[in-house]
Amino acid sequence: DCMSDEYEQWQHFKQGDEKALEAIFLRYHKELYLYGHKMCPMGTQVDDSIQDLFLELWVSRERLGNVVSLRAYLFRALKYKLLRAIKKERKLTALPADADEFLEFSYETKLIADQEYLEEKKRLMKHIKQLSPRQQEALYLRYYAHFSYSEISEIMAISQQAVTNLVFKSIKGLR
């Protein structure tokens, strides 16, 4: 069972097992890297941020609690780490309330892969670009990264109902 394996790995990691840290890193690195590059397509700090994230986890492992979904926890931690890196890079004094405006996701490739005609593809791409960054992020997490609504809720730090509404409105808008 994948969930119990994840739980056991997390427990071993928290007890100082370096092999568990390595297993967690190897299991999630590629997905975290792809997600990071959706947030910072031009950024070179994605690899550094992932390395920093795992280093910080290792250093603070004894203080960490249990997590419902390790995958969602890592995605959310990386998201906040990258937002802080973007803030630092842009020398902002404070993150605006709509910090998600920094995130530019491109979901066209995934969503139009099965479309038959170029015209339909162009139309769909145009509509996706008109969605808000939060709608684009929710669609990416749901249909590209295959997260559950509760995991997306944890990553985006909004209620599960808000996630459902975002995804529903996004799809409705695309139709």
Phi, psi and chi 1 to 4 in degrees:
 res  aa     phi    psi   chi1   chi2   chi3   chi4
   1 ASP       -  125.5  179.4   43.4      -      -
   2 CYS   -62.3  -40.9 -178.0      -      -      -
   3 MET   -66.6  -41.3  -71.9  -58.6  -79.7      -
   4 SER   -70.9  -35.1   63.8      -      -      -
   5 ASP   -59.8  -45.5  -73.5   -9.6      -      -
   6 GLU   -62.0  -43.4 -171.0  176.8   84.9      -
   7 TYR   -63.3  -45.3  177.5   81.2      -      -
   8 GLU   -63.2  -43.0  -82.1 -175.7   40.1      -
   9 GLN   -60.0  -43.8  -92.9 -176.1  -16.9      -
  10 TRP   -61.9  -42.8 -176.4 -112.1      -      -
  11 GLN   -64.0  -45.3  -65.3  -52.0  -45.8      -
  12 HIS   -62.1  -42.5  -72.0  -66.9      -      -
  13 PHE   -59.2  -47.4  157.1   74.6      -      -
  14 LYS   -63.1  -25.5  -73.0 -173.5   -7.6  178.6
  15 GLN   -86.2    1.2  -68.2  161.6   12.4      -
  16 GLY    98.5   15.9      -      -      -      -
  17 ASP   -81.1  109.3 -177.0  -14.6      -      -
  18 GLU   -65.9  -30.8  -71.0 -176.9   31.9      -
  19 LYS   -65.5  -34.9  -75.5 -165.0  179.5  -12.6
  20 ALA   -67.5  -41.1      -      -      -      -
  21 LEU   -59.4  -46.8  170.0   69.4      -      -
  22 GLU   -62.3  -42.0 -175.4 -179.0   -4.0      -
  23 ALA   -63.5  -42.9      -      -      -      -
  24 ILE   -63.8  -44.4  -68.1  168.1      -      -
  25 PHE   -59.7  -50.0  179.7   82.7      -      -
  26 LEU   -64.1  -35.4  -68.3  173.3      -      -
  27 ARG   -67.9  -35.9 -176.1  175.9 -169.2  172.2
  28 TYR  -113.6   -7.5  -65.6  107.2      -      -
  29 HIS   -56.5  -48.8  179.4  -93.5      -      -
  30 LYS   -62.1  -45.2 -175.1  177.9  179.2 -176.7
  31 GLU   -63.5  -42.2  -83.2 -171.9  -72.1      -
  32 LEU   -63.7  -40.7  -71.8  167.5      -      -
  33 TYR   -61.9  -46.3 -178.8   81.2      -      -
  34 LEU   -63.7  -43.7  -68.2  171.4      -      -
  35 TYR   -63.0  -43.6  178.9   63.3      -      -
  36 GLY   -60.3  -39.0      -      -      -      -
  37 HIS   -74.2  -19.0  -88.3  -79.8      -      -
  38 LYS   -72.5  -34.2  -67.2  -69.4 -178.3 -173.1
  39 MET   -77.7  -39.3  -69.7  179.3   65.0      -
  40 CYS  -129.1   71.5  -57.7      -      -      -
  41 PRO   -59.3  -32.1    1.2   -1.7      -      -
  42 MET   -98.0   -6.0  -53.5  -52.9  -77.4      -
  43 GLY   -77.1  141.2      -      -      -      -
  44 THR   -97.4   -3.4   54.1      -      -      -
  45 GLN   -85.9    1.7   71.0  -98.3   29.5      -
  46 VAL   -62.7  -51.0  175.0      -      -      -
  47 ASP   -60.0  -45.8  -95.1  -30.4      -      -
  48 ASP   -60.4  -41.8  -70.3  -16.3      -      -
  49 SER   -65.5  -39.0  -67.6      -      -      -
  50 ILE   -65.9  -44.8  -67.7  171.1      -      -
  51 GLN   -60.4  -45.7  -62.2  -73.4  -17.6      -
  52 ASP   -60.7  -42.1  -71.1  -10.9      -      -
  53 LEU   -57.8  -48.5  169.7   62.3      -      -
  54 PHE   -69.3  -34.2  -81.6   90.5      -      -
  55 LEU   -64.7  -46.3 -179.6   62.9      -      -
  56 GLU   -62.7  -40.5  -73.4  170.7   22.0      -
  57 LEU   -60.1  -43.5  -74.3  173.8      -      -
  58 TRP   -63.4  -46.1 -179.1 -107.5      -      -
  59 VAL   -63.6  -37.4  169.7      -      -      -
  60 SER  -102.8   15.1   60.4      -      -      -
  61 ARG   -55.0  -36.2   67.3 -171.4  177.8  -84.7
  62 GLU   -71.1  -21.9  -68.2  170.3    3.7      -
  63 ARG   -92.8   -8.6  -64.8 -171.4  -54.2  -86.0
  64 LEU   -76.2  142.6  -62.2  173.6      -      -
  65 GLY   -87.2 -167.5      -      -      -      -
  66 ASN   -86.5  151.6  -69.2  -36.4      -      -
  67 VAL  -118.9  145.4  -66.9      -      -      -
  68 VAL   -70.1  -46.6  177.1      -      -      -
  69 SER  -134.0  111.7  165.6      -      -      -
  70 LEU   -61.1  -40.4  179.8   53.9      -      -
  71 ARG   -58.8  -49.1 -174.2  170.5  175.2 -111.5
  72 ALA   -65.0  -39.9      -      -      -      -
  73 TYR   -60.0  -45.7  176.7   82.7      -      -
  74 LEU   -66.9  -40.7  -67.3  172.3      -      -
  75 PHE   -61.3  -45.5  -94.7   63.4      -      -
  76 ARG   -65.9  -43.1 -175.8  173.4 -176.4 -174.9
  77 ALA   -61.7  -41.8      -      -      -      -
  78 LEU   -65.8  -40.8 -179.8   62.4      -      -
  79 LYS   -56.9  -48.6  175.1 -178.5  177.2  175.6
  80 TYR   -68.5  -35.0  -74.2  111.7      -      -
  81 LYS   -64.5  -42.6 -175.0  166.0  -87.4  -53.6
  82 LEU   -69.7  -37.7  -73.1  171.2      -      -
  83 LEU   -61.2  -40.5  -76.6  173.6      -      -
  84 ARG   -65.3  -39.5  -75.5 -166.4  -56.8  -85.4
  85 ALA   -65.2  -40.1      -      -      -      -
  86 ILE   -63.7  -44.0  -69.4  166.5      -      -
  87 LYS   -58.3  -46.8  174.2 -175.6  166.3 -175.2
  88 LYS   -64.2  -43.8 -170.6  174.9  177.7 -178.3
  89 GLU   -60.9  -39.3 -165.6  175.1  -82.4      -
  90 ARG   -89.0    1.9  -65.6 -179.4 -178.3 -151.0
  91 LYS    51.5   44.3  -66.5  179.5  174.3   35.5
  92 LEU   -81.6  145.8  -65.8  175.3      -      -
  93 THR   -80.8  -28.2   52.8      -      -      -
  94 ALA  -153.4  147.9      -      -      -      -
  95 LEU   -75.4  129.4  -91.5 -179.4      -      -
  96 PRO   -67.8  163.6   22.1  -29.4      -      -
  97 ALA   -59.6  -32.0      -      -      -      -
  98 ASP   -98.5   48.0   59.9  -11.3      -      -
  99 ALA   -57.0  -24.4      -      -      -      -
 100 ASP   -64.5  -14.0  -72.5  -45.7      -      -
 101 GLU   -62.0  -22.5  -65.2  -61.5  -39.0      -
 102 PHE   -68.3  -24.5  -68.2  145.8      -      -
 103 LEU   -83.4  125.6  -49.0 -179.9      -      -
 104 GLU  -120.1  102.4  -68.9 -179.0   24.4      -
 105 PHE   -95.4  146.1  -71.2   83.8      -      -
 106 SER  -124.4  103.1   57.6      -      -      -
 107 TYR   -98.7   -0.4  -53.8   97.1      -      -
 108 GLU   -51.3  -49.6  -61.5   88.4   66.6      -
 109 THR   -52.1  -50.1  -50.1      -      -      -
 110 LYS   -69.3  -45.7  177.1   67.9  177.2  168.4
 111 LEU   -74.4  -23.6  -66.8  174.5      -      -
 112 ILE  -109.6    6.0   64.8  174.9      -      -
 113 ALA   -53.5  -36.4      -      -      -      -
 114 ASP   -94.6    1.4  -61.5  -33.5      -      -
 115 GLN   -69.8  143.0  -65.3  -67.3  -24.7      -
 116 GLU   -87.5  -34.3  -69.2  177.4   18.1      -
 117 TYR  -113.1  141.4  -58.0  101.7      -      -
 118 LEU   -59.3  -38.0 -171.7   59.0      -      -
 119 GLU   -61.3  -43.3  -87.1  -46.7  -59.7      -
 120 GLU   -62.9  -39.0  -74.1 -178.7   41.4      -
 121 LYS   -62.5  -47.4  -72.6 -178.9 -176.4  179.4
 122 LYS   -60.0  -43.0  -76.2 -178.6 -172.3  173.3
 123 ARG   -64.2  -43.6 -116.4 -177.3   34.7 -132.8
 124 LEU   -64.7  -43.3 -173.7   56.7      -      -
 125 MET   -59.6  -41.8  -75.2  171.0   64.1      -
 126 LYS   -61.4  -42.4 -175.7  178.9  148.6 -163.8
 127 HIS   -70.3  -38.5  -69.6  -61.6      -      -
 128 ILE   -62.5  -42.3  -72.2  171.4      -      -
 129 LYS   -64.5  -20.0  -72.8  178.1 -177.7  173.6
 130 GLN   -85.6  -11.4  -70.1  170.5   -7.2      -
 131 LEU   -70.9  155.2  -65.8  174.8      -      -
 132 SER   -69.3  157.4   74.9      -      -      -
 133 PRO   -56.6  -35.5  -28.0   35.5      -      -
 134 ARG   -67.7  -38.7  -73.0 -177.3   73.4   74.2
 135 GLN   -65.4  -42.2  -73.8  175.8  -50.2      -
 136 GLN   -62.9  -42.1  -68.9 -179.2   35.2      -
 137 GLU   -64.1  -44.1 -177.9  178.8   11.2      -
 138 ALA   -61.7  -43.4      -      -      -      -
 139 LEU   -63.2  -42.7  -76.9  179.6      -      -
 140 TYR   -59.5  -50.0  174.0   84.3      -      -
 141 LEU   -64.4  -36.2  -67.9  171.0      -      -
 142 ARG   -77.1  -50.1 -177.9   72.8 -178.1  122.7
 143 TYR  -101.6  -17.4  -64.7  105.6      -      -
 144 TYR  -102.6  -48.0 -175.5   81.5      -      -
 145 ALA   -89.3   -9.6      -      -      -      -
 146 HIS    59.7   40.4  -53.2  -69.2      -      -
 147 PHE   -81.7  152.7  -81.6  107.5      -      -
 148 SER   -76.3  165.7   69.7      -      -      -
 149 TYR   -61.5  -37.8  -73.2  104.6      -      -
 150 SER   -68.7  -36.5   62.3      -      -      -
 151 GLU   -67.6  -40.8  -70.6  171.5  -35.4      -
 152 ILE   -63.4  -38.9  -63.6  168.5      -      -
 153 SER   -57.4  -43.1  165.1      -      -      -
 154 GLU   -68.0  -43.2 -171.7 -179.2  -32.3      -
 155 ILE   -65.7  -44.9  -67.0  166.4      -      -
 156 MET   -87.0   -5.9  -66.3 -178.2   73.6      -
 157 ALA    58.3   43.8      -      -      -      -
 158 ILE  -135.0  166.0   57.0  176.0      -      -
 159 SER   -67.1  158.4   72.5      -      -      -
 160 GLN   -62.4  -36.6 -163.8  167.4  -33.0      -
 161 GLN   -63.6  -39.8 -174.6   58.9   51.1      -
 162 ALA   -64.3  -38.0      -      -      -      -
 163 VAL   -63.5  -48.3  172.1      -      -      -
 164 THR   -56.7  -45.3  -53.6      -      -      -
 165 ASN   -61.9  -44.6  -67.6  -13.5      -      -
 166 LEU   -59.1  -49.0  -95.7  176.8      -      -
 167 VAL   -64.6  -45.3  172.1      -      -      -
 168 PHE   -61.1  -47.8  177.8   75.4      -      -
 169 LYS   -64.4  -36.3  -74.0  177.6 -175.8  171.2
 170 SER   -64.7  -47.1  -56.6      -      -      -
 171 ILE   -66.3  -42.7  -68.2  171.1      -      -
 172 LYS   -59.4  -42.5 -169.2  175.2  170.6 -172.3
 173 GLY   -63.8  -35.3      -      -      -      -
 174 LEU   -73.5  -29.8  -69.4  176.3      -      -
 175 ARG   -67.3      -  -79.5 -164.9  179.7  129.1
